Amino acid sequence: MNVIVDSAELLGKLVYYLLEASFYSVIPKKKKDVTGEIVLITGAGSGLGRLMAILFAKLGAILVLWDIDQEGNMETRRLIEAKGPSKVFAYTCDCSNRQEVYRIADQVKKEVGDVTILINNAGVVTGKLFLDIPDHMVEKNFSVNAISHFWTYKAFLPAMMKANHGHLVCISSVAGTVGTSTLSDYSASKFAAFGFAESIFLELALLLKKNIKTTIVCPFFIESDMFNGCVSKYPMVLPLLKQDYVAERIVNGILEEQVYLIIPKFMSFALFLKQALPTKMTIALSKFFGMDICMASFKGRENTNQVQMKTEKITPANSTSIQS
């Protein structure tokens, strides 16, 4: 008898949610107000993190900037403050270091307050064939791109759960949904980040913490220092994404409380084809779109090691320090 009741209830929910999704596909959701929300962004010292910070500052949010690059993070702070009165705090923090994350998190709670929007954006990429990847870079990719999310969630999620209010944002990648040649360590770490964020989303839903939202972002390759040298075989069909465009899409997705955000939308169809088509057809499509050559001229951030060595000598002392 329970099976019949449960099945009827499930059918009713499915019809309701389908109608709800159809409604919001025509009429966009009302965007939430983030005025006064405490937004922490990792990797805020450059690129996408910096752009998102600037956008959230314009919306009246209180910004907490984390980056391993102190100089870059302070520049982000200066850029925000130059645009008008804003509450912005910058901290030096290596997200891959668990003890450092917890220590700086405690400092943020004392000096700023409980974080209500957490954006895990910090990332690294190697861009080499698997057998050419140094062991320490495999570990670094997982430490920064995935495992650091465990530490930031543990640091800030308890307060969100107590208040039943918050928003968790994972910047994954299209490479976190489909294996990508010459990006084995990066792709695997982004798969891990995606899986972790999705698992916590479902866990919170089952715990009835409905006011703690989740957004999982999967963009295609972005024109940035991180993917310097990456090319698109047919840019008219599938161009590299502009950083400004991606930042705006992400902030808008957060304001609309979208759970999954694939950029561009075309990639959603490509991911569907990956599951629906025979494997050989998938390989043929990958070659057509140039996934075998897109990283051939990859350079990446040329000063990554120098920044890492420099920041390892810095001891965070106060809220004018920084993270990536």
C-alpha positions as CSV (number, residue, x, y, z in Angstrom):
1,M,0.0,0.0,0.0
2,N,2.9,2.4,0.8
3,V,4.3,1.8,-2.7
4,I,1.0,3.0,-4.2
5,V,0.9,6.1,-2.0
6,D,4.5,6.9,-2.5
7,S,4.2,6.4,-6.2
8,A,1.2,8.7,-6.4
9,E,3.0,11.3,-4.4
10,L,6.1,11.1,-6.6
11,L,4.0,11.4,-9.8
12,G,2.3,14.5,-8.4
13,K,5.7,16.1,-7.5
14,L,7.2,15.3,-10.9
15,V,4.3,16.9,-12.7
16,Y,4.5,20.0,-10.4
17,Y,8.2,20.4,-10.7
18,L,8.0,20.0,-14.5
19,L,5.4,22.7,-14.7
20,E,7.5,24.9,-12.4
21,A,10.6,24.4,-14.5
22,S,8.6,25.2,-17.7
23,F,7.2,28.4,-16.0
24,Y,10.6,29.7,-15.0
25,S,12.1,28.9,-18.4
26,V,9.7,31.5,-19.8
27,I,9.5,33.9,-16.9
28,P,12.9,34.2,-15.1
29,K,13.0,33.9,-11.3
30,K,13.1,37.0,-9.2
31,K,16.8,37.7,-8.4
32,K,17.6,37.6,-4.7
33,D,19.0,40.6,-2.9
34,V,22.6,40.1,-1.7
35,T,22.9,43.5,0.0
36,G,24.8,42.9,3.3
37,E,25.5,39.3,2.5
38,I,29.1,38.2,3.3
39,V,30.6,36.8,0.1
40,L,33.9,34.9,0.4
41,I,35.6,34.2,-2.9
42,T,38.7,32.1,-3.1
43,G,41.2,32.9,-5.9
44,A,40.0,36.5,-5.8
45,G,43.4,38.0,-6.7
46,S,42.9,37.8,-10.5
47,G,40.8,36.7,-13.4
48,L,37.3,35.3,-12.7
49,G,37.6,35.7,-9.0
50,R,38.4,39.4,-9.2
51,L,35.6,40.1,-11.7
52,M,33.0,38.3,-9.5
53,A,34.2,40.3,-6.5
54,I,33.7,43.6,-8.4
55,L,30.2,42.6,-9.5
56,F,29.2,41.5,-6.0
57,A,30.5,44.8,-4.5
58,K,28.3,46.7,-6.9
59,L,25.3,44.7,-5.6
60,G,26.1,45.8,-2.0
61,A,27.6,42.6,-0.7
62,I,30.4,42.5,1.9
63,L,33.5,41.0,0.2
64,V,36.0,38.6,1.8
65,L,38.8,38.0,-0.7
66,W,41.1,35.0,-0.3
67,D,44.1,34.4,-2.5
68,I,47.6,33.0,-2.2
69,D,48.9,35.9,-4.2
70,Q,48.9,38.8,-1.7
71,E,49.8,41.5,-4.3
72,G,47.0,40.4,-6.7
73,N,44.5,40.2,-3.9
74,M,45.3,43.6,-2.6
75,E,44.9,45.0,-6.1
76,T,41.4,43.5,-6.3
77,R,40.6,45.2,-3.0
78,R,42.0,48.5,-4.4
79,L,39.9,48.2,-7.6
80,I,36.7,47.6,-5.6
81,E,37.3,50.5,-3.2
82,A,38.2,52.8,-6.1
83,K,34.7,52.3,-7.5
84,G,33.0,53.6,-4.4
85,P,32.3,52.9,-0.7
86,S,32.5,49.1,-0.1
87,K,33.2,46.7,2.7
88,V,36.0,44.5,1.5
89,F,38.4,42.4,3.5
90,A,41.5,40.7,1.9
91,Y,43.3,37.7,3.5
92,T,46.3,35.7,2.3
93,C,45.4,32.0,2.5
94,D,46.6,28.9,0.8
95,C,43.3,27.0,0.3
96,S,45.1,23.7,-0.1
97,N,46.4,24.0,3.5
98,R,43.8,22.7,5.9
99,Q,45.2,24.3,9.0
100,E,45.6,27.6,7.3
101,V,42.0,27.5,6.0
102,Y,40.6,26.9,9.4
103,R,42.8,29.6,11.0
104,I,42.0,32.3,8.5
105,A,38.3,31.2,8.6
106,D,38.3,31.8,12.4
107,Q,39.9,35.2,11.7
108,V,37.2,36.1,9.2
109,K,34.4,35.1,11.6
110,K,35.8,37.4,14.3
111,E,36.6,40.4,12.1
112,V,33.8,40.2,9.5
113,G,31.1,37.7,10.5
114,D,29.6,34.5,9.3
115,V,30.1,33.9,5.6
116,T,26.7,33.5,3.8
117,I,27.9,33.0,0.2
118,L,30.9,30.8,-0.3
119,I,32.4,30.7,-3.8
120,N,35.1,28.1,-4.3
121,N,36.9,29.5,-7.3
122,A,40.6,29.0,-6.7
123,G,42.2,26.6,-9.2
124,V,45.4,25.4,-10.9
125,V,46.0,23.6,-14.2
126,T,49.0,21.6,-15.5
127,G,48.1,21.0,-19.2
128,K,50.4,18.1,-20.0
129,L,50.1,14.6,-21.2
130,F,49.5,12.2,-18.3
131,L,52.9,10.7,-18.2
132,D,54.6,14.1,-18.4
133,I,52.7,15.4,-15.3
134,P,55.0,15.8,-12.2
135,D,53.7,13.9,-9.2
136,H,53.6,17.1,-7.1
137,M,51.3,18.8,-9.7
138,V,48.8,15.9,-9.5
139,E,48.7,16.4,-5.8
140,K,48.5,20.2,-6.2
141,N,45.6,20.0,-8.6
142,F,43.5,17.8,-6.2
143,S,44.5,19.9,-3.2
144,V,43.5,23.2,-4.7
145,N,40.7,22.2,-7.1
146,A,38.8,19.7,-5.0
147,I,40.1,18.9,-1.5
148,S,40.2,22.6,-0.4
149,H,36.4,22.6,-0.9
150,F,36.1,20.2,2.0
151,W,38.0,22.5,4.3
152,T,36.1,25.7,3.3
153,Y,32.7,23.9,3.7
154,K,33.7,22.5,7.1
155,A,34.7,26.0,8.1
156,F,31.6,27.9,7.0
157,L,28.8,25.5,6.5
158,P,28.0,25.0,10.2
159,A,26.9,28.6,10.6
160,M,24.8,28.4,7.5
161,M,23.1,25.3,8.8
162,K,22.4,26.9,12.1
163,A,20.8,29.9,10.5
164,N,19.3,27.8,7.6
165,H,20.6,30.5,5.3
166,G,23.5,30.5,2.8
167,H,24.7,29.7,-0.7
168,L,27.5,27.3,-1.7
169,V,29.1,27.9,-5.1
170,C,31.5,25.5,-6.8
171,I,33.4,26.6,-9.9
172,S,34.0,23.3,-11.6
173,S,34.4,23.0,-15.4
174,V,33.1,21.3,-18.5
175,A,36.3,19.3,-18.0
176,G,34.7,18.2,-14.8
177,T,31.9,16.5,-16.7
178,V,33.8,14.9,-19.5
179,G,37.4,13.6,-19.6
180,T,39.7,15.8,-21.5
181,S,43.0,15.0,-23.2
182,T,46.1,16.6,-21.6
183,L,44.0,17.6,-18.7
184,S,43.8,14.3,-16.8
185,D,44.7,15.7,-13.4
186,Y,42.7,18.9,-13.8
187,S,39.7,17.1,-15.2
188,A,39.8,14.5,-12.5
189,S,40.0,17.1,-9.8
190,K,37.1,19.1,-11.3
191,F,35.0,15.9,-11.5
192,A,35.7,15.5,-7.8
193,A,34.7,19.1,-7.0
194,F,31.5,18.6,-9.0
195,G,30.7,15.3,-7.2
196,F,31.4,16.8,-3.8
197,A,29.2,19.9,-4.4
198,E,26.4,17.8,-5.8
199,S,26.6,15.4,-2.9
200,I,26.3,18.2,-0.3
201,F,23.5,19.7,-2.3
202,L,21.5,16.5,-2.0
203,E,22.5,16.0,1.6
204,L,21.2,19.4,2.6
205,A,18.0,18.8,0.6
206,L,17.4,15.6,2.5
207,L,18.1,17.4,5.8
208,L,15.5,20.0,4.8
209,K,17.9,22.9,4.8
210,K,16.0,24.4,1.9
211,N,17.4,27.9,2.4
212,I,21.0,26.8,1.8
213,K,21.3,27.1,-1.9
214,T,23.9,25.4,-4.2
215,T,25.2,26.5,-7.6
216,I,27.6,24.3,-9.6
217,V,29.3,26.1,-12.5
218,C,30.8,24.3,-15.4
219,P,32.3,26.7,-18.0
220,F,34.1,25.9,-21.2
221,F,37.7,27.1,-21.6
222,I,38.1,30.8,-20.6
223,E,40.4,33.3,-22.1
224,S,42.6,33.9,-19.1
225,D,46.2,33.5,-17.8
226,M,45.2,30.2,-16.4
227,F,44.5,28.8,-19.9
228,N,47.0,30.9,-21.8
229,G,47.8,29.3,-25.1
230,C,44.6,27.2,-25.3
231,V,42.9,27.5,-28.6
232,S,39.5,26.6,-30.2
233,K,39.6,24.8,-33.5
234,Y,36.4,26.5,-34.7
235,P,36.0,29.7,-32.7
236,M,32.9,30.6,-34.7
237,V,31.2,27.5,-33.4
238,L,32.7,27.0,-30.0
239,P,34.8,30.1,-29.0
240,L,36.9,30.5,-25.9
241,L,34.8,32.3,-23.3
242,K,35.4,35.9,-22.3
243,Q,36.1,36.4,-18.6
244,D,33.6,39.3,-18.2
245,Y,30.8,37.2,-19.8
246,V,31.5,34.2,-17.5
247,A,31.6,36.3,-14.4
248,E,28.3,37.9,-15.2
249,R,26.7,34.6,-16.0
250,I,27.9,33.1,-12.7
251,V,26.7,36.1,-10.6
252,N,23.4,36.0,-12.4
253,G,23.1,32.2,-11.8
254,I,23.8,32.8,-8.1
255,L,21.1,35.5,-7.9
256,E,18.6,33.3,-9.6
257,E,19.7,30.3,-7.4
258,Q,20.4,28.0,-10.3
259,V,21.8,24.7,-9.2
260,Y,23.6,23.7,-12.5
261,L,25.1,26.4,-14.7
262,I,26.7,25.1,-17.9
263,I,28.5,27.8,-20.0
264,P,27.7,28.0,-22.9
265,K,24.3,26.3,-22.9
266,F,25.4,24.4,-26.1
267,M,27.6,22.2,-23.9
268,S,24.6,20.8,-22.1
269,F,23.5,19.2,-25.4
270,A,27.1,18.0,-26.0
271,L,27.1,16.3,-22.6
272,F,23.8,14.7,-23.4
273,L,25.3,13.3,-26.6
274,K,28.2,11.9,-24.6
275,Q,25.8,9.6,-22.8
276,A,23.5,8.9,-25.7
277,L,25.9,8.3,-28.6
278,P,28.2,5.3,-29.2
279,T,31.7,5.8,-27.8
280,K,33.3,6.0,-31.3
281,M,30.9,8.8,-32.3
282,T,31.9,10.7,-29.2
283,I,35.6,10.4,-30.1
284,A,34.8,11.6,-33.6
285,L,32.9,14.6,-32.3
286,S,35.8,15.4,-29.9
287,K,38.2,15.4,-32.8
288,F,35.8,17.6,-34.8
289,F,35.7,20.2,-32.1
290,G,39.5,20.0,-31.7
291,M,39.7,18.6,-28.2
292,D,42.8,16.7,-29.4
293,I,44.7,19.9,-30.3
294,C,43.2,22.7,-28.1
295,M,46.0,22.3,-25.5
296,A,48.8,21.9,-28.0
297,S,50.1,25.4,-27.5
298,F,49.1,25.7,-23.9
299,K,51.4,27.9,-21.7
300,G,49.3,28.6,-18.6
301,R,50.4,31.0,-15.9
302,E,54.2,31.4,-16.4
303,N,54.8,32.7,-12.9
304,T,52.8,30.1,-10.9
305,N,55.8,28.6,-9.2
306,Q,57.2,32.0,-8.4
307,V,54.0,33.2,-6.8
308,Q,53.8,30.0,-4.8
309,M,57.4,30.4,-3.5
310,K,56.7,34.1,-2.7
311,T,53.5,33.6,-0.8
312,E,54.8,30.6,1.2
313,K,57.1,33.1,3.0
314,I,54.1,35.4,4.0
315,T,52.5,34.9,7.4
316,P,48.9,36.2,7.4
317,A,48.5,38.7,10.2
318,N,45.4,40.7,9.8
319,S,42.5,41.5,7.6
320,T,44.7,43.4,5.2
321,S,46.4,40.2,4.3
322,I,45.2,37.8,1.5
323,Q,44.3,34.2,-0.6
324,S,43.9,32.2,-4.0
